[in-house]
């Protein structure tokens, strides 16, 4: 079963897992006029306080909500990606939310156009590369769609948002816990929808030690430029300040210059080995300057991605240290 799961990053991976274990899917939605931007995150955590959840962040005002459900209300099919949490449904074609709890209300349905996932092969099954085959890692990651069209409406605590004609992005995480420190950012709102970026760097536990692992994918006009630890790419520089992240990477053929500018956000919950007690500050209002060059300096692309998701979390000195 694990063999099939590795080759299907979108599917649920927790059927035979023991605590600690979590799994969450991240659906980002931005309206056509870019005034409405939200992320809806369904998931499940195993352990002493085992439960399912649906959480949401409204990027326009930073408001968040974490709705919980009994563990037995979580259902997932295999090997296809299809899950239900109470009356809420999520798969590769749509999401349907129907929540009415004392904490708040969340209703609506969003339909997806054709998804554009990070390519999956036997030797490199998705964004994790060969690390996807390694059992027992702290956190696994998947990019289920760099960019796709969306249609439909969502109502969150009485606020109706129309996403017809907008753009969507989907990723996921699963494993034992979020890392102790990480930077993550993503945008699929460049001029003329010509490009998408997803990037993360984190402290990765490994055989009694740790290393600085990174995954960056820049999708430009149908071609994916990869800058990753497992492909022997290099970080030339990484600088993190209160208002921005500046990052320069290179692979064997290209150099990628990134600058993510922070903005206001909201507080989400993330997994620890014990519970969903990690506090994750996220914004959906960042901007990302991207410059792709050949190693000789010829500029292939330069632009700014708006409506960007951005998280800068944990002991950042561990990420900045040379290893």
N, C-alpha and C positions, 0 to 999 in steps of 0.2 A: 504493500500500500504506500509506503514512504517513497518508493521509486516513482510511482505515478504522481504523488503529491509534489515532489521536487520539480517534475516537468510540467506541473500545472500550478504556478505560483498563486493564481487567483483563488484557488479552492481552499477550503478549510483544512488546516493541518493538525488539528488538535484531537482527532477521534481517539487515538491511543496514547495521548500524552498524560503524564502525571504532573501534579503541581510542583513547582510554580510553572504556570503557562498562561499566556495571553494571546489573543489574536484580534486585530482591528483593521478595518477597511476605511479608507479616507476618500470621501467624495467631495471634491471642490467644485463649486458652481459659481459662475460669474455671468451676470445678465448682459444683454446686448448693449445697453447704454452704460454698463460698468458701474452703475450706482448700487446695485445689489450684489453682494459677494458673501457666500457662506461656505462652510465646510460641515458636512454631516458625517459622523464617525460611528458606525455600529461595531460592536465587538463583544468579546466574552473574556472572562478571567476565571481560572481555576484556582482553588485553594480554600482557605478557611472561610472566606467571604465570597464563595463562587457565585457569580451572577452574570447576566448579560446586560448590555447597556446600549444606548443611543445618545451620543452627545453632539452638540452643535455649537458653532461659533458664528456670530454675525459680524462680518468684517467691518461693516459701516459704523458700528458703535461699540464693538468689543464685547457685547453681551454673550454669555455662554450659558448652557444648561446641560446637566448630566442626568439623564433619565435611566433608572435602573429597572431591571426585570428579573424575576426568578430564573435561575439557571435552566430549569426545565422548559422555559419558554423559548430557548435557543434551539433552532433546528438548522442543520446544514446538510446539503446533498454532496455526494462525491461520485465521480471526480469533477463534475461541472461546478461552476461557481453559482451557488444559489443558497441563500439563507433567509431565515425568518426569525424575528424577535418579536414575540407577541403578534400584533397585527401588522408589523413592519416587514417589508420584503425588499431584498436587494439581490440583483443579479447583473449580468453583463449587458442587459438591454434597458434596465430602468431601476429606479428606486421608488418605493412607496412608503411614506411615513404616516402613522396614525397614532399619536400619543396624546393622552389627556390624563395628566397627573397633577397633584397639588402644586408641584414645582413650576408647571407651565404646560403649554400645549404646542404640538408640532404636527402639522397636517400637510399633505400634498403628494404629488407624483411628478417625477422627472423622467423623461424618456431620453435615451442616449442614441446618438448616431454611431457610425462605425468606430470602434475603439482602435487605438494605435499603441499597442503594448511594446515594452522593451522586448526585443527578440529572444526567443527561447530555443536553445539547441541542447543536445545531449551533453556536450563538453562545457557549455556555458548557459545553464538554464535560467536565463533572466538576468536581472540587474546584479545579483550576487556573484555571477560567474561560477567558477568551480567551488567557491566557498559554500554554495547552496547544497553541495553533496556532503559537507562536513556536519556530522551530528553533534548536538549539544551546544551549539553556539548561543550566546546570550540573546541575540536579536537578529532575525532575518528580515529582509526587505524585498518588496516587489513593486514594480511600476506597471500597472495594468493598463494605463492609457496616458500617453503624453498629452493628447489633445483630442477632443471630439465635440461634435455639436450636441446641444441639449435643447429640450423644449418642455414646458410645463410650469407649474406654479407651486410655491411653498408658502405656507403661513406659519409664522413663528410668534407665539404669544400675541396673536391678533394682527400682526404685521404681514400683509400679503406681498409676495415678491414674484414677479413674472420673469422666468428665465428663458422664454422662447426666443430662439435666435442667438443664445449665449454660447459660452464655451465651458467645457468640463475637463477635469483631470482626476485620475484615480490612482491611488497607491495603497500599500498595506504594510503592516509589520506583524510579526509573530515571534514567539520565543519565551524566554524566562523573564526578561525585564528590558526596559529601555536602557541605553548606555548611561554611564556616569557623567559623560559630557558629550555634547554634539552641537554642530551647526547644520541646519537644513534650510534650503530655500528652493523655490519653484515658481516658474511663470510660463504661461502659454499665451501671453498677451503682448506680442511684439507687433510691429507695424505690418499690416496685411496678413496677419496670422502665418508668417513665414517661418517662425522658429519657436522652439520650446526648450526650456532648460530645467533640469532637476539636478540638485547637487547636495551632497552631505559628506561630512567628515565627523568621525566619532572615535572615542576611546574603546578599543575592542579587546576584551580579555582573551588570552591565548596561551594555553599550556603553562599556567602559573605566572604568566607575565601579561603584558598588554602591548598593543601597537596602535598606531594612528591609521585607521582605515578610511578610505574615501571612495566615493562613487559619484561620478559626474557624467551625465549624458546630455549632450546638446544636439537637438533634432533640428536640422536645417534642410528644408525643401526635400524631405524624404530620405535624407541620409543622417545616420546617427554617428556623431563623433564621441568616442568614449575615452574618458580619462579616469582610470580606476587602479586601485592597488594591485589587483590580480592580473592586470595587463602591464605591470611594471611602469606605469606612469609616475611622474614625479611632481611633488609640490615644490615650486620654486620659491614661493613666499605665501604666508598667511598672516594677516593682521586683523585683529578684532578690537574695535573700540565701542564706545557706548552708542554711537550712531551709525556705524557701518562695519561691513566685513569686506576686506579686500583680499583677493585670492588669485594667485597665478599658478597654472599647472601646465605641464607639457607631456605629450606622449611621444611616440617615435617619429611622428610626422607633423604635429601641430602644437601650437601654444594657445591656451585659453586664458583670457584675462577677465576676471569677474569682480564686480563691486556691487554689493547689496546694501541698500540704504534702509535703515530701520524706520518703523512708524508705530503708531499706537496699536494696541492689540487687546487680547483677552486671555483669560486663564483657563486652560484645559487640564484634564486629568490624564496622567500616564501611568503605566504599570511599573511596579517594583516587584521584587520576589515575594512580597507579602500581600500587596493589595494595589488598588489604583490610587495610591497616595502621592505619586509624583506630581508636582505642579509644573505645567508647561505653558510658558507665555508664548503665544503665537500672534502674529499679525497677518492679515490678508491685504495689507496696504503698502507693502514694501515695493521698492523698484530695484531692478537688477540691470546694471550696465554690462553688456557682454561684447567681447572683442575676440574673434577667432582669427588666428594668423597661421601662416606656414612658419616653420622654424627659421626661415630666412627673413621673416618680417612682412611678407605680403599679406595684406588684410583681406580676408574672405568674407567677413561679416562684422558689422558693428551696429548695435542697436540697444534699446532699453526695453526691458520687459516690465510691464505694469501689473497691478493687482497681484503682486507676488506674495506667496506664503513665505514666512521667515520665522525660524526658531533659533535662538542662541542660548544654550542651556548647560549648566553644570560648571565644573572646575575647568575653565577655559585655558588655564596655564598648562594643563596636561596636553591640550591640543596644540598649543603654541610651542611647546618644547620640541627640540630636535631629537629624533629617535632613529 
